[in-house]
């Protein structure tokens, strides 16, 4: 669960391109993506004991949470699913242990608590976000290495200490803006300059940038945000753009539906009136898709009338 890493001392360290820090870099990217997803849903009438940020962080990172009363107040709690399965092989017990509340219990689902899942399979967002973040961290490292290597125009080889010293002094003079001179016998004795830069390296950088764009766009498309990952070096047709839009919302629609159904159960059990809906860019995306649906329906209706 990502909560264990949220206040880790390394979480404040700047993004580091050291290969040993790839795991940390992936964690940084995951936290950024998870923070953006905090704007996905808007709530009304949440109890004061259930802050929106903490509620969504639990649901998105753990896959689900349980809402129950502790000493007369409603709380959203993290725990484990278990117990004897119901006829559809779903868990019937939610095990809770909360040190801050000094509360531990095996709660009967639907009787002593209600489960609020992130999605229909209780998966949460971390599998999607962490996979993308790790691949992007790997690709960032490849870009960094290619960027460093692009500084090397030619490689100088030397067979002796004298040749090495002369080559280093030459490069130092050039760096300082002075004219550099090498003794002619140094080159004749074995100092050589080998061409290093190639057109293939620039092509590799372009491919890595395109892959980075693809990884980022794929992640946000999974999360219901329209980000172009089409690698065509030409203008996209309207049909291609519309196909991409229609693939955006199924997963986040499932997230919204499971929340609405869960809070309806919570409202019935505890007499609350919690409401949830899309917010920010996700609300705009839904309105665009609704508008496209109405436009297509009107087009089909006009066609049938003709």
N, C-alpha and C positions, 0 to 999 in steps of 0.2 A: 504494500500500500504506500502511495507516494507521500502520505502525511509524515512518515518518519523522516523524510528528506527535506521537508519544507524549511525547517529551521537549522539545517546542518550548516556548520561554519563555512564549508566550501561553497555554499549556495550564493555567497556574496562575492566570490572570486570572479574576476573578469573572464570572459570567454578565452580559452587557452588552446592554441593550435598544437600543443605538444601531443604526440601520439598517445602518451600515457594518460592523457586527460580526456580521451574520447567519451568515456562513460559520463564524466561530469558535463561535457559539452552537450551530450544527448539529454541529460537531465535538465539543463538550462533551457534547451529548446522545448522540452516537454512542458516545463512550468509556464513558459511563455504562451504556448498553445492552449494549455488548460486555463490560463488567466483570460485569454480571449474568449473562451467558451463560457466564462462567467457572465457574459452579456447575452447569452442565448435566450434565457427565459426571464420573464417578469412576473412577479407575484403580487397578489393582493390578499390582505387579511391574514398574513402570517402571524402566529403568536410571537410575543416579544422574546420568548425563550428559544425561538428557532430563527436565528439570523439567516437571511437569504444566502449570503456568501458561504456560510458553513454548511447549510443544507445542500446546496448544489455541489460543493467540493466533495462532500461525502458520497453523494449519488454518482457523480461523474467518475470519481477515482476508485471507489469501492464497488461500484455496480449497483448498489442499493443501500437503503438505510431503513430503520424501523422507527416509526413514530409511536410513542407510548407516553403514559403519564408516570412521572416520578414525583412523589410527594405533592400531588395535585397539579403539577405543571407539565405541559407537553414538551417533549424533547425529541429531536431526531438523533438516533444513536447508531453507531457502527457496531457490527457484530458478525456472527457466523450463522449460516443457514443449516438446518439439520432436522432431526426428528424423523419419525416414521412417515414415508411419503404418502401423499393423498392419492386418490384413484388416477390422477394424471401425473404421478411421480414428481410432484412438486413438494418442497420442504414444508413442514408444519410447525417447526420450532425455530425461533430466532434467539441465539445465545448472546447475551450482553454482559460486558464487564467494563464499567466506566469508573475509573479511579476518582475523577473530579467530583462526581456525584455520590461516590461511595455506594455504587449500585451494581448489583450482579443479579441476573435472572435468566431463566429459560422461558421465554415468552411464547405463548400459543398464538400463532399467526391467525388473524381474523377474530380473535377473542380478547387477547391481552395487548395486541399491537397490530399495526397495519404496515405492510412493506411498501416502500416507494422505490420501484426499480428505475434504473436509467433507461432500459430498453427491454424488449420482450425476452431476451435471453440473459438478462442480468450481467451483461458483459462490462458496461462502463466504457469510458473513452480511452483509458490508458493503453490497451492493446494497439489501437489505431495510432494514437499519438506517439507512443514510445517507438514503434516500428519505424515510422516516418522520421522521427528525431534522430534515431541511431544511423539510418542511412544518410541523412543530411549531414550529420557530424563526420561520417566517413568521407563524404563527397567534399565537404569543406576542407578536410585535411589534404585531399588530392589536389584541390584548387590551390591551397597554400603552397604545397610542394612545387607545383607547376609554376606558380608565381615567383618563388625563389629561384628556381632553375632558369627562368626566363632572363635573369640578370647575367647569366653566363653566356657570353658571346663566343668565347674560344677557351679551350683548356690548354694550359702550358705544362709540358712534361719536362722533367730534369733528371739526369742520371747521377749527378754529383752534388755535393753541398755547395760548391762554388757556383754551379749553374742555378741551383735553387735560390741562393742568396742574390744573385744578379737579377733573376726574374722577379723576386719580391721587391727589390729596390726599384726596378722598372715600373711595376704596378703602383708602388707607393708614390713615385714621382708623377705618374699620370693622374692618380687620385688627388694629389695636391695641386694639380694644374700646371706642373712643370713638364718640360720636354724630357722624355725618358730616352736613355741611350743604352744599348747593349753592345758589349764588345763582340766583334765579328767572330772571334774564335770560339765564343761561347755557343753560338748557333752551330758552328761547324763541328763542335765537340759533342753535341747531343741535345741541346735545348731545342724543343720543337713546339710549335703552336698548332693545335688541332681544332678545326671548326666544330662548334658544339651546337649552336642554335640551328633549328630546322623548321620547315613549314609544318611538319607533323605535330610539333609541340603546340603551335597556335591552334591547330585543328582540335587537339585534345582539350585545350582550355574551352573552346567553343562548345564541345560536346559535354564537358563537365558543367558548364553554365546552363545548358539546355536540360541536363539531367536534374540539376538543382531546382530549376523552374518546374520541371515535371513532378518532382517529389513534393514540393511545396503546394502546387496546384492540386495534386491528387489528395493530399491531406485535407485541404479546405473544401474540396468537392465532396469528400466523404462526410464532412461536417456541415454540408448544406450551403457553402459559400461558392459563388461562381468565380473560379480562377482559371485562366486559360492555360492549358498544357499542350495545345496542338502545336506540333513542331513544323507545320507547313510554313515555308517562307513565302507565303502569299496571303492575300486577303481571304478571310473565312466567309463562306456563304451564310445566308440567314438560316438555312436549314441545319447547317453544322452547329451554329450557335444555339439554336432551339433544342437540338438533341442533347447538348451538354446541359442545358437548363433543366430539362425533364428528368435528368438522372441525379439531380442534386438533393431532392427533399425526402426520398423514401426513408432513409435512416433517421433523420431528425424528426420527420413526421411520426415515426414509431416512438421516438423519445417523448414527443409532446403527448401522444395518445396515452402512453403508459402512465405518465404523470397525471393527466386529467383523470383517468380511471382510478388511480391510486388515491388522489386527494378527494374524490367523491366518496370513496370508502372511509377515508379519515374523517370527512365531514359528517358522515352518517354515524360513525362510532363515537365521536367526541363533540358533536354539535358545533363544529367550526364552519367557516365559510371560505376556505382557502381556494383561490383561483390562480391559474397559471396560463400563460400564453407566450408566444414568441416575442422577442424584443430585438431592438437594434437592427442589424443587417439581416437577421433571419426573418424578421417580420416583413421587411422590404422584399426579400426573396419570395416569401409566401404570397404577398400581394401581387408580385409580377406573375407568378405561376397561375394564380387565380384569374388574373386578367387575361392571360394566354388561353386558359381553359374556356372562359366565356367567349373570347373572340373566335376560337375554333368551333365552339358549339353554334354560334351565330352563323359562321360560314357554312357549316353543314346544314343548318336549317334553311338558309337561303338557297343552297344548292338543291335541297329536296323540294323546295317550293317551285323552283324553276322546272 
